[in-house]
Amino acid sequence: MIKTNEYFDGQVRSLEFENSEGKFTAGVMQVGEWTFDVPTREWMILTRGAWEAKLPGSEEFVPYGVGESFEIDGGLDFTVRILEESAYICLYT
């Protein structure tokens, strides 16, 4: 079954499903700065657009290009600064 997620008054939206390999979302984000709590380890992959991420333990935003990813351990949070409307894939363990 496909689940729909919406965050930050609709500025971030995703479709979610789970199979034998784990949970997966594909989503879009509007321009802005968004902080997410991470309950389990996840990998964020930018598929379109432009963003910067501030990862746990860092005070600086780092740009990531299309096709690049970053990993976040569960129990932490991270912030993305969306520079233009962007699409992403997120894999969970």
N, C-alpha and C positions, 0 to 999 in steps of 0.2 A: 504494500500500500504506500502511496506517495503522500507525504505530509507537507503542508505549507507553513513556513515560518515567516513572521514579520516582526521587525525590531525598529526602535527609534522612530515611532510614528510613520512606519512604512518606508523609511529611507533605506532600509536594508531588508531584502526579501530573499528567501531561498526555498527550494524544493528539496525534501529529504526522503531518503529511503534507506532500508537496511536489508542486507542479504547475508549469506554465509561468510563473506569477507569483511563485514562490518558496516558501520553507518557512513553515509556519504551525502553531502549536500552540494548543490549547484545554485549559485545565487548572484545577485546584483546589488551594488551599493551606489547611492547618490553621493555627490560631493559633500564632504564633511569629515568630522573626526569622531570615531566610534570606538568605545572600549568594550571588550567582550570578556566575560568570565569563562574559563575553560574547565569543565568538569572532568574530562578525560583527555589524553594526549590527542593532538590534532595537527594536521598539516594543511596549511593554507597555500593555494596555488593561484596566482593571478593569471587569468586567461585572456582578458581584454582590459584596456584602460591604463591607469597609472595610480600607484599608491606608494605610501611610505609606512613602515611599521616601527613601533616602539615596543621592543620585546622585554620580557622580564629581566631585571638586572641592568637595564640600560636607561639612560635619561635622554637619548637621542633617537630621532627618527632616521631610519635607513631606507633608501629607495630600493624597490624590487621591481624588476622588469617582467614583461609578459613571459610566462613559462617558468619563472623562478618561484621558489617556495620557501617557507619557513616552518619550523616545528615548535610547538608549544606543549610543555608538559602539563598534565592535569593538575588542577588546584591552583592555577595561576591565572593571570589576565594579561591581555595585550591590547594595544591601541593601534588602529590603522587610520591614517590620514588619506582620504580619497581625494586625489587631485583632479580627476575627471571621472565621469560615470564609469564604473568598472564591473567586471564579471569575475567570478572566482569559483573554484572547486575546493571543498574542504573534506578531508578524509579523517575519520575518527577511529581510535582503537578501543 
